[in-house]
Each structure stands twice: as C-alpha cells, then as structure tokens.
C-alpha cells in the first residue's frame, strides 16, 4: 500500500506522524512523508521516504512571526503561510505518485492538498488530530475564526480545480469523511454523542523506551549531582522566549532549586548561567522528565503526554493553538496549573511551583495518571485503525 503522510507544524506535530509511518512500514506499507525540510533528517533516520513541501527558509519566516503565538491570529498565520502555500506541492506530488486502488493519505487537519486529493483523485484519507482542542465541537468564537479564514483561503484554491466545498461549514468539511483518529485517550477527552461514527480515539502516541531516550553524559551527571530540577521549555518553535527564560531563571534562584532550560535558540537564554542551571538545545523528554520535579512549558500536547507518563506536575503558560485547552484539562485532572503569559514572572512561578510540589493531592493525581499512561500505545492503535479503515 502506497502511503502518503503529510506532516506540518512543530517537532511535536511531526514526531507522532513519523512514528505512525514507521509502524505502517513494518506492516508492509510503502511510506513517504511530505513535510518541512526542518524534519527531513528526523524522517530519513526513521527509515522513511521524504518529500519537501516547505523550505527551511519559509518555515523560519513563519516561526519569527509574533502573531503565530497570538491566540486569535495564529490560525490565520498558519493558513496564509503554511497550509495555503503547500496546497499544490502536496496535491501535485500525490497526483504524480499515487497508484489507483492502492494508495492512502494520512494528514493532520487543514492540509488542503490532502483533502483535495481525496476529493478529486478518490484516494482514501485519514485525518489525524493530536489533541482534543476543537476536535469536532467548536464554540461560536472558534468556529467564526476557523470558518472566516477557511472561506477566504478555500475560495481561490477550490476555484482553480472547480472543486466545491461546504461554504456554510468549511471547518468540518476539512475532515476526512472516511476516518478520523484522535491521538489521545478517552479519559483525557471523552467521546461526545454528536461525534460522527468514523471517529476513533487511540491514546497518546508515546513510543516505547529506546536508545533515543538516553541523555548526554553531561546532563546525566548534572541530574545525579543534586535534587531533581525543574524543566522549562516554551516549545521547539518558540523564538520569542527571552523573558520566559529570564523569569524562569530568577524563579529557580528564589526557590533555591535547580533547573534545565530547553530551547534550540541559544540567543533566548540569559548569559552567565549559574552552575545550578543548565541549557540544552534538545533533550528527549522521555529520558529527562522521570528525573525532574516539575515541568513548566507551553502546553503542547506531545510534552503534556510525556509529562503525564513521567508522573510530574505541570505548570503551563499557554500562548496559542490547543495550549489553553490542554492547560484547563490538566488542572481539572489535578496534575497542574497554568499562568497567563502576561503574568509570567519570578513571583508567580515561585508561588505556583511551590503549591504544586507541596500538594499531596497533586502528587496523588500525578501517580494515578502515570499508571493510566504507562501502557499507552497510541501509535500501534492508530496504525491498526488505518489498516482497518482500508478494509471497510
């Protein structure tokens, strides 16, 4: 089975889809990932074919756009500079390469080229969602933002191919009418009565332990040399994080706790870090978080799942996308709290982290959720769901 996986977004958006590709390849599929050049090495190291649909330069421009981290403007940025421009590179490549009756497309939502290929070339499509945010149900404000932007984008794109779409509700039209997979467990977001029958929740896509979990010697030595540190990360795609790290450093000093600052952008890190604070461009959270006391982060679903598996408490500073929804779910689960990005300062972080670490209830909830997550195998379940959908 020729399989096209279209992956756009951050590292956390790409890794689960690449892992699904690996699982499908083991099941005999011929897998090609269409994605950003940033993640070519990740894809090829996994043993999958790669085809570029977004250059590193274009991705760099998007990552530097401050509106990408504005809750009301982030979707418009993605539609105008990522989803829209990649429409025809995705469609044209699939059109050239697909084999009628022996091809499937797997894509996250809003991959216009994938949806067009399904509609015009009659190729089976599986829509994959990583988090529950606006999974199917959207409130009126969210629906207005999505549909306003989608109508503007789809009008011209569909006209080129004489393709019609649901002009009253383009948001739901974007989903596959065949199969929708949610990569999260039902206890994190239960199924709703109005969801279509083609939706399946498979659990978090947390890979099994592997050599990739191993930490560098210097970090392992740091962890072994003192108390469990707090991990701070605003996400791999966040470039405007200097204040986040400055206030995180100050909070650690106030708390007299050690910390690890994670970002690929060294210019965001304060100069002359004390010996109790380490910076790393990247560390596998699966290897790091079990030795940490708490994680302070943006609320991305991939980081969220790893922290739940590790059984550590969460302090979330949401900025855009699904992060606000994830933060609220974590608080309801009793494993964390959140802070407004405009209130992120040493005093607020100090107070909230102290409460989290001293709460018996938070510790109990973290332990309980850790037990639920430890056997999660969302990647394998998602692969099974894809294969099954082909037999329907």
C-alpha positions as CSV (number, residue, x, y, z in Angstrom):
1,X,0.0,0.0,0.0
2,X,1.4,3.3,-1.1
3,X,1.1,5.7,1.9
4,X,1.5,9.5,1.9
5,X,1.7,11.1,5.3
6,X,1.5,14.9,5.3
7,X,3.1,16.4,8.4
8,X,3.3,20.2,9.0
9,X,3.9,22.1,12.3
10,X,6.4,21.8,15.1
11,X,8.6,18.9,16.1
12,X,5.8,17.8,18.4
13,X,3.4,17.7,15.4
14,X,5.8,15.7,13.2
15,X,7.1,13.0,15.6
16,X,3.8,11.2,16.1
17,X,3.1,11.1,12.4
18,X,6.6,9.9,11.6
19,X,6.2,7.2,14.2
20,X,2.9,6.1,12.7
21,X,4.7,6.0,9.3
22,X,7.3,3.6,10.9
23,X,4.5,1.4,12.2
24,X,2.8,1.3,8.9
25,X,6.1,0.5,7.1
26,X,6.5,-2.5,9.4
27,X,3.0,-3.6,8.3
28,X,4.2,-3.6,4.7
29,X,3.3,-0.1,3.5
30,X,5.5,2.0,1.3
31,X,5.6,5.3,3.2
32,X,6.5,8.8,2.1
33,X,6.3,11.7,4.4
34,X,5.6,15.1,2.9
35,X,6.9,17.8,5.2
36,X,9.1,20.7,6.1
37,X,12.8,20.5,5.4
38,X,13.4,21.0,9.1
39,X,12.3,17.5,9.7
40,X,13.9,15.7,6.8
41,X,16.7,14.2,9.0
42,X,14.1,13.0,11.5
43,X,12.1,11.3,8.8
44,X,15.0,9.8,6.9
45,X,16.6,8.5,10.2
46,X,13.4,6.7,10.8
47,X,13.8,4.9,7.5
48,X,11.0,6.6,5.7
49,X,11.0,8.4,2.3
50,X,10.8,12.2,2.5
51,X,9.5,14.8,0.1
52,X,9.8,18.5,0.8
53,X,6.7,20.8,0.7
54,X,8.0,23.6,2.8
55,X,11.5,25.0,2.8
56,X,13.5,25.7,5.9
57,X,13.6,29.4,4.9
58,X,9.9,29.7,4.6
59,X,9.4,27.9,7.9
60,X,11.9,30.2,9.5
61,X,9.9,33.2,8.5
62,X,6.8,31.7,10.0
63,X,8.5,30.9,13.3
64,X,9.6,34.6,13.6
65,X,6.1,35.9,13.1
66,X,4.9,37.1,16.5
67,X,1.3,36.6,15.5
68,X,2.0,32.8,15.4
69,X,1.8,33.0,19.2
70,X,-1.4,35.1,19.3
71,X,-4.4,33.1,20.2
72,X,-6.7,34.9,17.8
73,X,-4.2,35.3,14.9
74,X,-2.3,32.0,15.0
75,X,-4.6,30.1,12.7
76,X,-4.6,32.9,10.1
77,X,-0.8,32.8,10.1
78,X,-0.7,29.1,9.5
79,X,-3.4,29.3,6.8
80,X,-1.7,32.1,4.9
81,X,1.9,31.0,5.2
82,X,1.8,27.2,5.7
83,X,-1.4,25.5,4.7
84,X,-2.2,27.6,1.7
85,X,1.3,27.7,0.1
86,X,1.7,23.9,0.5
87,X,-1.6,23.1,-1.1
88,X,-0.4,22.4,-4.7
89,X,3.0,21.0,-3.7
90,X,1.1,18.3,-1.7
91,X,-1.6,17.8,-4.4
92,X,0.7,17.7,-7.4
93,X,3.2,15.2,-5.8
94,X,0.4,12.8,-4.7
95,X,-1.2,13.2,-8.2
96,X,2.0,12.2,-9.8
97,X,2.9,9.3,-7.5
98,X,-0.3,7.6,-6.4
99,X,-1.5,4.2,-7.5
100,X,-5.2,4.0,-8.0
101,X,-6.8,1.5,-5.6
102,X,-3.5,1.0,-3.7
103,X,-2.9,4.4,-2.0
104,X,-3.9,6.1,1.2
105,X,-3.3,9.6,2.6
106,X,-2.8,10.4,6.3
107,X,-2.8,14.0,7.3
108,X,-3.5,16.4,10.1
109,X,-6.4,18.8,9.7
110,X,-6.2,21.8,7.4
111,X,-3.8,20.1,4.9
112,X,-5.7,21.4,1.9
113,X,-3.8,19.5,-0.7
114,X,-4.6,16.2,1.1
115,X,-8.3,17.0,1.2
116,X,-8.3,18.0,-2.4
117,X,-6.5,14.7,-3.4
118,X,-9.2,12.8,-1.6
119,X,-12.0,14.7,-3.3
120,X,-10.6,14.8,-6.8
121,X,-8.5,11.6,-7.1
122,X,-10.7,9.5,-4.9
123,X,-7.8,8.4,-2.6
124,X,-8.8,7.2,0.9
125,X,-8.0,9.9,3.6
126,X,-7.4,9.6,7.3
127,X,-7.5,12.8,9.3
128,X,-5.3,12.6,12.5
129,X,-5.7,15.0,15.4
130,X,-3.2,15.2,18.2
131,X,-5.3,16.9,20.9
132,X,-8.9,17.3,21.9
133,X,-9.0,21.1,21.2
134,X,-11.7,21.8,18.6
135,X,-11.5,18.2,17.8
136,X,-15.0,18.2,16.4
137,X,-17.0,20.5,18.6
138,X,-16.1,24.2,18.4
139,X,-17.7,27.1,20.2
140,X,-19.1,30.1,18.3
141,X,-16.0,32.2,18.6
142,X,-13.6,29.4,17.5
143,X,-16.0,28.5,14.6
144,X,-16.1,32.1,13.4
145,X,-12.2,32.3,13.4
146,X,-11.8,29.0,11.6
147,X,-14.6,29.5,9.0
148,X,-13.7,33.1,8.2
149,X,-10.1,32.2,7.4
150,X,-11.0,28.9,5.6
151,X,-13.6,30.6,3.4
152,X,-11.0,33.2,2.3
153,X,-8.4,30.5,1.6
154,X,-10.6,27.9,0.0
155,X,-12.4,30.2,-2.3
156,X,-9.5,30.7,-4.6
157,X,-7.9,27.3,-4.2
158,X,-11.1,25.4,-5.0
159,X,-11.9,27.7,-7.9
160,X,-8.6,26.6,-9.6
161,X,-9.8,23.0,-9.6
162,X,-13.5,23.7,-10.0
163,X,-14.0,22.0,-6.6
164,X,-16.9,22.7,-4.3
165,X,-16.8,22.7,-0.5
166,X,-19.3,23.2,2.3
167,X,-19.4,27.0,2.3
168,X,-21.6,27.0,5.4
169,X,-19.2,24.9,7.5
170,X,-15.8,24.5,5.8
171,X,-14.2,23.6,9.2
172,X,-16.0,20.2,9.3
173,X,-15.6,19.8,5.5
174,X,-11.9,19.7,6.1
175,X,-12.1,16.4,8.0
176,X,-12.0,13.1,6.2
177,X,-15.5,11.6,5.7
178,X,-13.9,8.2,6.0
179,X,-11.7,8.0,9.1
180,X,-10.7,10.5,11.9
181,X,-8.2,9.4,14.5
182,X,-7.7,11.2,17.9
183,X,-4.3,10.5,19.3
184,X,-5.4,10.9,22.9
185,X,-7.2,8.6,25.4
186,X,-10.9,8.9,26.2
187,X,-10.2,9.7,29.9
188,X,-8.4,12.9,28.6
189,X,-11.4,13.8,26.5
190,X,-14.4,11.6,26.3
191,X,-16.4,10.9,23.1
192,X,-19.4,13.2,22.6
193,X,-22.8,12.0,21.4
194,X,-22.7,14.2,18.3
195,X,-19.4,12.9,17.0
196,X,-19.6,11.0,13.7
197,X,-19.2,7.2,13.8
198,X,-15.9,7.4,11.9
199,X,-14.0,8.9,14.9
200,X,-11.7,6.7,16.9
201,X,-9.6,7.6,19.9
202,X,-6.3,5.6,20.1
203,X,-4.4,7.0,23.1
204,X,-1.3,9.1,23.3
205,X,1.3,8.3,20.7
206,X,4.1,7.7,23.2
207,X,6.8,5.5,21.8
208,X,8.2,2.6,23.7
209,X,11.6,3.1,25.5
210,X,14.5,3.1,23.2
211,X,18.1,4.2,22.8
212,X,16.7,7.6,21.7
213,X,15.7,8.2,25.3
214,X,19.3,8.3,26.5
215,X,20.6,11.5,27.9
216,X,24.0,13.0,27.2
217,X,26.7,12.3,29.8
218,X,26.9,15.9,31.0
219,X,23.2,16.1,31.6
220,X,23.1,12.7,33.3
221,X,26.0,13.9,35.6
222,X,24.0,17.0,36.3
223,X,20.9,15.1,37.3
224,X,22.9,12.7,39.5
225,X,24.7,15.6,41.3
226,X,21.7,17.1,43.2
227,X,18.0,17.4,43.7
228,X,15.6,16.9,40.8
229,X,15.5,20.0,38.7
230,X,12.5,21.9,37.2
231,X,12.4,21.7,33.4
232,X,11.5,24.8,31.5
233,X,10.5,24.8,27.8
234,X,8.3,27.1,25.7
235,X,8.3,24.6,22.7
236,X,10.8,23.9,19.9
237,X,9.2,26.5,17.6
238,X,9.0,29.4,20.0
239,X,11.5,32.2,19.2
240,X,10.2,35.0,21.4
241,X,11.1,33.3,24.8
242,X,13.8,35.5,26.3
243,X,11.5,36.8,29.1
244,X,10.3,33.3,29.8
245,X,13.8,32.0,30.4
246,X,14.9,35.1,32.3
247,X,12.0,34.9,34.8
248,X,12.4,31.1,35.0
249,X,16.0,31.5,36.0
250,X,15.0,34.1,38.7
251,X,12.3,31.8,40.0
252,X,14.8,28.9,40.3
253,X,17.1,31.1,42.3
254,X,14.3,32.3,44.5
255,X,13.2,28.7,45.1
256,X,16.8,27.5,45.6
257,X,16.1,24.8,43.0
258,X,18.0,23.6,40.0
259,X,16.7,24.0,36.5
260,X,17.1,22.8,32.9
261,X,16.3,25.3,30.1
262,X,15.3,23.7,26.8
263,X,15.3,25.6,23.5
264,X,17.2,25.3,20.2
265,X,17.6,29.1,20.2
266,X,20.6,29.9,22.4
267,X,20.1,33.7,21.9
268,X,17.0,33.4,24.1
269,X,19.0,32.1,27.1
270,X,20.3,34.5,29.8
271,X,24.1,35.0,29.8
272,X,26.3,33.5,32.5
273,X,24.0,30.8,33.9
274,X,24.9,29.6,37.4
275,X,26.1,26.0,37.9
276,X,22.6,25.1,39.2
277,X,21.0,25.9,35.8
278,X,21.7,24.1,32.5
279,X,20.7,24.9,29.0
280,X,20.3,22.3,26.3
281,X,19.1,22.8,22.7
282,X,17.2,19.5,22.8
283,X,16.8,16.6,25.3
284,X,14.4,13.6,25.0
285,X,11.7,14.3,27.5
286,X,11.1,10.6,27.9
287,X,14.6,10.3,29.3
288,X,14.6,13.6,31.2
289,X,11.3,14.0,32.9
290,X,11.4,10.9,35.2
291,X,14.4,12.6,36.9
292,X,12.7,16.0,37.2
293,X,10.5,17.6,39.8
294,X,8.1,19.6,37.6
295,X,7.8,20.9,34.1
296,X,7.0,24.5,33.1
297,X,6.0,24.7,29.5
298,X,3.7,26.0,26.7
299,X,1.1,23.3,26.9
300,X,1.9,21.4,23.7
301,X,0.2,18.0,23.6
302,X,3.3,16.0,23.0
303,X,5.1,17.5,26.0
304,X,1.9,17.1,28.0
305,X,1.7,13.4,27.3
306,X,5.4,12.8,28.2
307,X,4.9,14.7,31.5
308,X,1.8,12.6,32.3
309,X,3.7,9.5,31.6
310,X,6.6,10.6,33.9
311,X,4.2,11.5,36.7
312,X,5.5,15.0,37.2
313,X,3.4,18.1,37.9
314,X,2.7,20.7,35.2
315,X,2.8,24.5,35.1
316,X,1.5,25.7,31.7
317,X,2.0,29.1,30.1
318,X,-0.4,28.7,27.1
319,X,0.0,31.0,24.1
320,X,-2.0,29.7,21.1
321,X,-3.4,26.7,19.3
322,X,-4.5,23.8,21.7
323,X,-2.4,25.0,24.6
324,X,-5.2,26.8,26.6
325,X,-7.5,23.7,26.3
326,X,-4.7,21.4,27.4
327,X,-3.9,23.6,30.3
328,X,-7.5,23.5,31.5
329,X,-7.7,19.8,31.2
330,X,-4.5,19.3,33.2
331,X,-5.9,21.5,36.0
332,X,-9.2,19.6,36.0
333,X,-7.2,16.3,36.2
334,X,-5.5,17.7,39.3
335,X,-1.9,17.4,38.0
336,X,-1.1,21.0,37.3
337,X,-1.9,24.7,37.0
338,X,-1.5,27.4,34.4
339,X,-0.3,31.0,34.3
340,X,-1.2,33.8,31.8
341,X,1.8,34.7,29.6
342,X,1.5,38.3,30.7
343,X,1.7,37.3,34.3
344,X,4.7,35.0,33.8
345,X,7.3,36.3,36.3
346,X,9.5,35.0,39.1
347,X,7.0,35.6,41.9
348,X,4.0,33.9,40.1
349,X,6.2,31.0,39.0
350,X,7.6,30.7,42.5
351,X,4.2,30.6,44.2
352,X,2.6,28.2,41.7
353,X,5.5,25.8,41.6
354,X,5.7,25.7,45.4
355,X,2.0,24.9,45.7
356,X,2.3,22.1,43.1
357,X,5.3,20.5,44.7
358,X,3.9,20.7,48.2
359,X,0.4,19.4,47.3
360,X,-0.3,15.9,48.4
361,X,-3.4,15.8,46.1
362,X,-1.3,16.8,43.1
363,X,1.2,14.1,43.8
364,X,-1.5,11.6,44.2
365,X,-3.2,12.6,40.9
366,X,0.2,12.5,39.1
367,X,0.8,9.0,40.3
368,X,-2.7,7.9,39.3
369,X,-2.5,9.3,35.8
370,X,1.0,7.9,35.4
371,X,-0.5,4.4,35.9
372,X,-3.1,5.1,33.2
373,X,-0.5,6.3,30.7
374,X,2.3,3.8,31.2
375,X,0.8,1.2,28.8
376,X,-0.4,3.7,26.2
377,X,0.4,2.6,22.7
378,X,-1.4,5.1,20.6
379,X,0.9,4.7,17.6
380,X,0.2,1.0,17.2
381,X,-3.5,1.5,17.8
382,X,-3.5,4.3,15.1
383,X,-1.7,2.0,12.6
384,X,-4.3,-0.7,13.3
385,X,-7.1,1.9,12.7
386,X,-5.6,3.0,9.4
387,X,-5.2,-0.6,8.2
388,X,-8.8,-1.5,9.3
389,X,-10.2,1.6,7.5
390,X,-8.8,0.2,4.2
391,X,-10.9,-2.9,4.6
392,X,-14.2,-1.2,5.3
